[in-house]
Amino acid sequence: MHNWMRVEPLDRTCERLAACGYESIEIMGEPEAYADRPRVRETLARHGIRCWGSVTLMLEQRDLVHADAGKRAECVAYVKDCIDLTADLGGEELTVVPTLIDKMTPTASAEQEWEWAVAGLRDVYEYAGPKSVRLAIEPLNRFETYFITRGAQALALAEIVGADCGVCLDCFHMNIEEVDSLAAIKDAGPRLADVHIADSNRMAAGMGHFDWPAIVAAVRAAGYDGALTVEFLPSIDRTPVNPYPNSLEVPIPGGLVQPIVDHGSEVVTDEFYTWLVQSTADTLLPLIR
C-alpha cells in the first residue's frame, strides 16, 4: 500500500498494514522525509513490512515537461533521489508520473513535450538500471493531467525510453480512460511493472462496481507477479446522509480544503481509515493466495 494518502508517522502506517495482512509498502516519493534510511529500514523490519518501491509525488514544480529547462533538470534530480530512496530500502520499482499533477494546460507543442519527457525519462532510466530499480510510467486521467492518460500512451513512452522500462496501471484511472481495462492490462504484458488498486469510486476495493476476480485474473495472465499496490482515497461526506458516521475527525483538524486538494486522507478517523485498509485486504487476499 502507498502511504502518501494519509500523513502520519511511518510506524503507525506499518503497524496498520501488518495488522491487516499486508506485506509491503510503496513508500511516498519524498526522499528528504526519509533521510534517516537506517531508521526507516528498522521501522519496516520491526513490523515485517518490505519496501516494494516508491512513487513520485509530482507537486509544486516537479514536471519533466516544464517549459523551463532548469525546472526540468530539478525534476530529473528529484526522480533520481526517489530512485536512491527505493534502492536504499531494497525496493524494486519506482512509479513515475511524468508531469505535474493537476497541470491541465500544455506549455509547448506536443512534439516538444514528448521530446522533453523522453529525454528526462531516459536520463533517470540509465540511472536506475545499475541500482536494480525498474521504472513504471503511470497514466492518470484527464481530470488530473493532459499528458499521459492511457495505457497505450504510457507503453509508447516506455518503449522509447528503454527495453526494461515498464508501466504502472491504476484501476481507477483506467475506469475513466480505457475502453476496456482488462484489454489494457493484457496489452501491457511484460512491461506491466506496478498495479495500483482502488475501486470505481476510488474507495477501498469491494466498495465500488469493479469485478476484482476478473482484474486479478487479467493481471496474472499478463505475467505480472509483483505487488498490488493499494491507493484508495476516502471521500469526504459532511452531509446528514453520510453512511459512515465514524469517518470524520471532530473537530476536523485544519479544515477540509487543503487535504482534499492534496488528495490527503488525514481528515478521516484512524478507525475508519483502518477499516478501509482491512476491507481492501478482505477483498483481494482470497484472490491472490
Buried (B, 14 or more C-beta within 10 A) or exposed (E): BBBBBBEEEBBEBBBBBBEBBBEBBBBBBBBEEBEEBEEBBEBBEEBEBBBBBBBBBBBEBBBBBBEEEEBBEBBBEBBBBBBBBBBBBEBBBBBBBBBBBEBEEBBEEEEEBBEBBBBBBBBBBEBBBEBEBBBBBBBBBEEBBBBBBBBBBBBBBBEEBBEBBBBBBBBBBBBBBBEEBBEBBBBBEEBBBBBBBBBEBBBBBBBBEBEBEEBBBBBEEBEBEBBBBBBBBBBBEEEEEEEBEEBBEEEBEEEEEEBBEBBBBBBBBEEBBBBBBBBBBBBBEEBEE
